[in-house]
Amino acid sequence: MIAMSVEVPAPLLMGILRLLDYLDDVGNRGCLHFHKSGYSQRLERDNALWELKLEIRRLQSQIVETYLLTVGDATGQEKRDLEAWIAGGNGIFDNPYSLCSESGLPMDFINGCRAGLDMCCNPSRYSGGMAPEGASGNWDGEDLPF
């Protein structure tokens, strides 16, 4: 893994810190208000999750920009594929092939797609030197399966 230094824009950092403060407040609500009329623990939890989803959506574009800085050399097609992946309700730190890194964690989208493409183009690297039955190894990389 290559060590990389990424500068996080101040608005993104402030948004993350506000989100963490909010989560801390939600997590420290030890004083439940059962005595208040109309109190519903489920309603309070649902409202907290709704607010969290709104905050994450608000920060999504900045998170994507920061992620692309870590990748560095993403092509235009990879960026378009990432946008389509996110629009489909998926996360940046997941990939369509469910590939994991050497650490056992799911690979991020762009690196997972690159690894998946390499596996299609060079199956002998991943099958102990023998190409799987029916694999041509001549895939042109167009029309990715997602």
C-alpha positions in Angstrom: 0.0 0.0 0.0 1.3 3.4 -0.9 1.3 6.1 1.8 -0.4 9.2 0.6 -1.0 12.5 2.2 -4.4 14.1 1.4 -5.4 17.6 2.5 -9.0 17.6 3.7 -10.9 20.8 2.8 -11.9 22.8 5.9 -15.7 22.7 5.2 -15.6 18.9 4.8 -13.6 18.6 8.1 -16.1 20.8 9.9 -19.0 18.8 8.5 -17.4 15.6 9.7 -16.7 17.1 13.2 -20.3 18.4 13.4 -21.6 14.9 12.5 -19.4 13.3 15.1 -20.6 15.8 17.7 -24.2 15.0 16.7 -23.6 11.2 17.0 -21.9 11.7 20.4 -25.0 13.6 21.6 -27.4 11.0 20.2 -25.3 8.2 21.9 -25.2 10.0 25.2 -28.9 10.3 25.7 -29.0 8.4 28.9 -31.9 10.5 30.2 -34.9 9.2 28.3 -38.0 11.2 28.6 -40.6 8.5 29.3 -42.5 10.8 31.5 -43.2 13.3 28.7 -46.5 13.1 26.9 -46.1 11.8 23.3 -42.5 10.5 23.9 -41.5 7.6 21.6 -38.0 6.1 21.8 -38.5 4.7 18.3 -39.6 8.1 16.9 -36.5 9.7 18.5 -34.2 7.0 17.0 -35.9 7.3 13.5 -35.5 11.1 13.6 -31.8 10.8 14.5 -31.2 8.3 11.7 -33.1 10.6 9.3 -30.9 13.6 10.3 -27.8 11.5 9.9 -28.8 10.4 6.4 -29.4 14.1 5.4 -26.0 15.1 6.8 -24.2 12.3 5.0 -26.0 13.2 1.7 -25.0 16.8 2.2 -21.3 15.8 2.6 -21.4 13.1 -0.1 -19.9 15.3 -2.9 -17.1 16.5 -0.7 -16.4 12.9 0.4 -16.2 11.8 -3.3 -13.8 14.7 -4.1 -11.5 13.7 -1.2 -11.7 10.1 -2.2 -10.7 10.9 -5.8 -7.7 12.8 -4.4 -6.5 9.6 -2.8 -6.8 7.7 -6.0 -5.0 10.4 -7.9 -5.0 9.0 -11.4 -8.7 8.2 -11.9 -9.8 8.3 -15.6 -12.9 10.1 -16.8 -14.6 6.8 -17.3 -13.7 5.6 -13.8 -15.2 8.8 -12.4 -18.4 8.3 -14.4 -18.7 4.7 -13.3 -18.2 5.9 -9.7 -21.0 8.4 -10.0 -23.3 5.7 -11.4 -22.2 3.4 -8.6 -23.1 6.0 -5.9 -26.3 6.9 -7.7 -27.3 3.3 -7.4 -27.1 3.5 -3.6 -23.7 2.0 -3.2 -20.7 3.3 -1.2 -17.3 4.5 -2.3 -15.5 1.9 -0.2 -17.2 -1.1 -1.8 -16.9 -2.6 -5.3 -19.1 -4.5 -7.6 -17.0 -7.7 -7.4 -16.9 -7.8 -3.6 -13.1 -8.0 -3.8 -11.1 -7.5 -0.6 -7.6 -6.1 -0.1 -4.8 -8.1 1.5 -5.9 -6.8 4.9 -9.3 -8.4 4.4 -11.2 -5.2 4.0 -13.4 -4.5 1.0 -11.5 -2.6 -1.7 -12.6 0.8 -2.7 -14.6 1.2 -5.9 -11.9 2.3 -8.4 -9.2 -0.1 -7.1 -11.7 -2.9 -6.9 -12.8 -2.3 -10.5 -9.2 -2.1 -11.7 -8.5 -5.4 -9.9 -11.6 -7.0 -11.4 -10.7 -5.8 -14.9 -7.2 -7.2 -14.4 -8.6 -10.5 -13.3 -10.7 -10.7 -16.5 -7.8 -9.7 -18.7 -5.2 -11.9 -17.0 -6.9 -14.9 -15.5 -3.7 -16.9 -15.3 -2.4 -14.5 -12.7 -5.2 -15.5 -10.4 -5.7 -19.2 -11.1 -2.2 -20.6 -10.4 -0.9 -20.2 -13.9 -3.8 -22.0 -15.7 -6.6 -20.0 -17.5 -10.0 -21.1 -16.4 -12.0 -23.2 -18.8 -13.7 -20.9 -21.4 -11.6 -17.8 -20.5 -10.1 -16.1 -23.5 -8.1 -13.4 -21.8 -8.9 -11.1 -24.7 -11.7 -9.1 -23.1 -11.6 -5.5 -24.4 -12.7 -3.9 -21.1 -15.9 -2.3 -22.5 -19.3 -2.8 -21.1 -18.4 -3.5 -17.5 -20.9 -5.6 -15.7 -22.3 -2.8 -13.5 
